[in-house]
């Protein structure tokens, strides 16, 4: 295995290069029919739109249908997600919404039309949300191997956000940053009950009363019906399901076939993956989320000068976080989800993952992510760029993961799913901007020196690269000292044995035959 290390000098060079890339930044106001694909690093659009987040709640349930997370569980879950992605993709095209991301069980879309009519956009988003709920309830049906209907929870908010490019190394798509995107996501992830949940901002836009608890106040049937009437979508559940079925007949999903990738994941070309060419093996999933970024964007989106700093900060931070995972620790970024990066790491062989080495390097990587993050903030600040009060929340878990792409040829999306993937995000969500959390399974595979850092809470504040290195060096020193003491004791025992005499009386030796 090659050395996996973080070097401050190398990180400084990378960060300086990223800063130079965004010395010149332009923030424009979104106008009709603006193309948001393939945006340059130094270009952002200020977009007034309605954000819709869809969360399929029963993915975790599907992954836990059996005690052992085997290939059949992953095949069914991926087929479930693939079918639903194809259906939702058709819906978004039909209602003229912008698809932002479909990350495993979550969808993010934005409505910018009708222009200059915020209330109409909110009604359109609500009507689309109900259409998605109704369609996904039906698209689980399959005569040969029935899949459950999707249990759907939707969050909606409205307001101004920044659209920037999302991705590096050829994987680019629009990304929206700011309160409406984040708050819509929070409403979608705000509970286990299905339904459509609006922020008070979105509710006020269409004349609904403010509620005390947005996460417990789903829209009622009459409220949804009013939005459906106002939106008057020219697409029906029956039409979408019919087109979806015809699409499956023309382009069948096929069976998900898995093989193991020869480590490290740095060499895995995600763009070559298909259902028939998927990967599955034990590995680490890591989530790193920039804490405080929503408020940071919200406070700066209105003025061009401050919005330009937002673009600079995001570009530099995401670029460095990606470099730590990919260049320093030979991992693979799956995708950026807003201001969060999701990556995977592995050590060992295609036949057998080295669980201890994988977990150890994952924690070194987690420490390096924080060290690089803090270094980048310092360097940005030295350049006079406003970095606000940002932090980094990190979650890590170990387990079997499946990596593939969903959809149809020409518009396939990355997907990395498993219990460990879901748990690593849960670990990240229970952290504030100075904390790192490790999953229970990953902790069991770490050396005691690292595991002890996290204690019973499995969380550590300010876990930097040097913290992990110091713990490992201390353990190695203790092991070396213990081994040295053991060798000294053995040598002492051997030496003492050389001066002992048999416990019997001495007598004449018997002369060997043939000698006088």
Phi, psi and omega in degrees: 000134177290158180291133176249105184221162174244133181238125184298321181296316179296320179297320179299318179297317180297314182297318178300321179294319179295322179297319179296328181295337183238032174299322178252119181231140178234130176247121181246158173274135179293132177237174185306133174062024175296133178274116183262005179274146175066034180295145176286164182299328184260020182235134176220153177241136174272113189241125174266111185206176177254128184256133180239126175242131178244129178239122176274109192286335188263020174293316179299322178297319179295321179290344182248022181289339176232158181297319179262133181277079186269186183295325181294322177298315180292322179298313182293319181295318180291323177294319177303311180292321182295315179299316182291323178298316180299320181291314181294323178302318179296320181297312183297323177294322183290327183261004176063042174262160178266117175282123181263309184200148170230094184257100182055253184264006184240140177240140174235127177223157181231139177250117175253352180245150357289141181296148175060026177213085185297318180299318179296324179293319179295315177301319181295320179294319179295314179298322178292320179301316179293324177298317178298315179301313182293319181291315183291340175291334183263332188282002173276348184291136178203124185295321185281320182216084186302133174253151180290155171291152182284136172267115193245136172235132184238139174242141183224134172216163182227143178158190183266132177224166177260130175261124179228177177280148182237100176136163178221169178052047172085355180256088187237140175201164181291148178227134180253131182240138175137174184307314185297323178293314183291318183289327174296319178296321180294323178292321178295325181261016188273006180175181183256002179272142179283170177126186182246124186238124180253148169288162177296331176298312180292323179297316181297327182299327181251017172082017177272152180292150175291147179242155181286324182231102183297328184281351180243009186241075178290150176296143177276169182300319181291325179293319178294318180299322178296316179295321178298321179292318181293319183286323179049056180297139180266039177215145183239165176303314183299320181294315181296314181296320179297313179296323179297315180295318178296323178296322178293324179293320181285320180230080181300149179293320183079174181275137175284119179250133186247143167221166180264143177273139176286119184302153005270172179290344179307328183272000182281120177271101183296332184287352177264354184283144176216170175308320181281352181226064183256165180244147179204122180187166177291135181196183177250137172253135182226132175244134176228116186246133178283108184282136179086003186288328180299310178294323178301315179291314183302324181283347189235358188288335188288319184263141182301315185297315180287326178295326177298322178294326176301314180298317180297311183298314181297315181301314183291314182294314180294320180298319181286320177299318177298317182295322179298312181294312189278312187273316185280322186239016171054034176264189182225126172286127173280311176187165166267134174243096186063237179263023181240144175247137175244126180223167178228147180223152179204147172226151180127221178231172177297330182279323186217123174282132174279096188298316182295314181292322179297313180294320179297311181294329177295322179285327172297319178296317179300317177296320180292325177301316180291319180298316179292321179300313181292323178296318180296317178300319180296316181291322176297317179298321178297334179274005180080018180266129183288114182254357178061215180240080183257151176224182181225122177253125188236135175230140184225139171210153182247143176166181179287135180231152176243133181234130181201193170228144182247162178107201180243160183306133180099341179212045181275149181239151181287146177215129176227113190223147173173173175298320181295322179296312179298320182291324180296326176289322177299319178299318180295321183291339179269012179252148167269187188288359178242006188248153172234134179239143180242137179290160184299320181290315179301322181297322180294336181268352180279152171302153182303325181300322179278316181303321183292336179300325188273342178063194182290333181284343184058033175227146179223133176272136176056049175280103179255170182303315183294334177295314181292317179300316181298319179295318180292319179296321178296316179295318179296322178295318179294320178295319180296318179295319179295320178294320179297316179297322179295319179294322178296319179296319178296317180297320179297319179295318179295316180298315180297322180295333181289344182248019178264156179241151179297143182277064177202160181291143178282146179214176180293144178284150175277126182286129179301148179300140177095358180239145181273000000 
